[in-house]
Amino acid sequence: MAKVTFSSKWGRVKAQKKMIPAGKDIKSAQDFVRDIKKNQRTPAGEDYREKSLAIHGLVCARCGREFNESKRHLLTVHHKDGNHLNNPADGSNWENLCVYCHEDVHSRGVLADYLGGEASVREFSVVYKDVPAGGGSGLMAQKLKKALQKNK
């Protein structure tokens, strides 16, 4: 079998054929993609999503929305304790949530962390400080007054 390569140099197209040793097989693009997908799959016993869907059904645990087989991709598995490695066989650490409820659960956690006292620990930068000059109104108030006067 020969390998054909094409190159363009100075406006000319040149084709080269190189012989491939008999022991080497060239995989088709489909075989190559199939191998990649096979290697990305989780090993048997680690696919907790399918186990959770089988145990808890195709229902969101928060909003109660029921999903049919064609929409099952909208259901996700939420780990109650937040540890993705804690996957008991009985499913006690899992709950099936639709993508909307799952996003809501995680965004509430971030907001709670922010408002709950960890906000003072986090670093932040201030673009400007609105410091009153001589006890008067602040810089933003002065700019607003100037802008309002210009509009009159």
N, C-alpha and C positions, 0 to 999 in steps of 0.2 A: 504494500500500500504506500502511496506517496502523499506527502504533505505539500500543499501548494500555498505559497505566500506571494503576496502582491506588494509592490512598492512603486512609488511615483517619484522619479528623480528627473528634474529639468523638463517636466511636462510629458515624459514618456512613462508608460506603464510597463513594468517588467514583472514577469511571473517566474518564480523559481520552484522547482520540484525537488524535494528532498525525500529520500527513501527512509522509511521508518522501519527499524528492526522488527522482525517477525514476532518477537516476544511481547512487544508493547501494543496495547489496544488503546485506541482513542475513544473516549466516551462521548456520546452525543450530549447536547446541551440538556435534553430532558433527563438523561441518566444522571448528569452532574447535579441538577436541581433536586432530583429525587433523593440522591445521597445526602445533600445538605439538609433537606427537610427531615430525613430519617435520623440524622445525627442531632437535630435540634429537639426532637421529641423527648419527653421526660420518660425515664425508665419505668417499667411496670411497677405499680405500687406507689408511685409518687404523684399520680394524677389525682390530686384531691378534689379538683373541680368536678370531675365526673362523679366521684363518690358523693360529694355534697349534693349535687343535683339529684342523684338517685335517692339519697336519704331524705332530704328536705322538700323535694319536688320543685317544680318550675314556678315558684311563687316568691315574690319579694317579701322578706320578713318585716320590712318597715311599712311600705305603702299597701301591701296586700295584692298588688297587681299580679295577675296570672299570665303566664307566657306560654305560647304554643311552641312546638318543635322548631318552626321556622324562625322564631324570634329568641331562641334560647341563648344566642350569643350576647343578648342584652343583660343577662344575669351574670353577676360576678360573685365570687366567694370572698366574704369579709371575715378576717380572723378577729374574733372578739377581744383577745388579749394583745393583738398587734404583733404577735410573733409568728412569722410565716413558716417557721420550722416546726411549730407545735401543731401537728396534724394527727390527732387521735383518730383511731379507726371508727369510733362511734359518732364522730362529727360534732362533738360537744363544743369545740372551739370555732366552729364555722356557722355562718348564716348567709344565706343567699340574698343578695341585694341587687336591685336593678342598678344600672350604671348611674342613674340620677341620684338615687338614695346613697349609693356608695360614695359618690363625690361629696354629697352633703355631709355624711358622717366624717369624712376626713377633713373637709374644710372647717367644720365646727371644732374639731380638735385643734387645728392651727389657730383659729380665732380665740379659743379658750386659752391656749398657751400664751397668746399675745396679750390678752386682757387680764390674765390671771397672775401677773407678777413677773413673768419671764420677760416682759416687754422692757423692764428697766435694765435687764442684764444684756439685752441685745445692743449691738453697736448701731448707731445711726449717725448720719451727717446732716447738718443744717446748711442750707444754701445761703440764707441770710437770717439775721436776727432782727425781730421787730422790737427794737429797744426804744422806749420813749426818750426823746431828747429833751432834757430839762423838765421832766415830769409831765410833758404834754402828750399828745396823741402819738402813736407809733408811726413808723416809716410808711407802712402800707396805707394807713389812714390818710397821711399827707398826700400820697400819690393818688388815692381815690378822690380826694377833694380837688386836686388839680385837674384830674380828668373830667370831673363833673363840671367844673368851671369852664373848661374849654368847650364843652358841649352846649353851653347856654348861649 
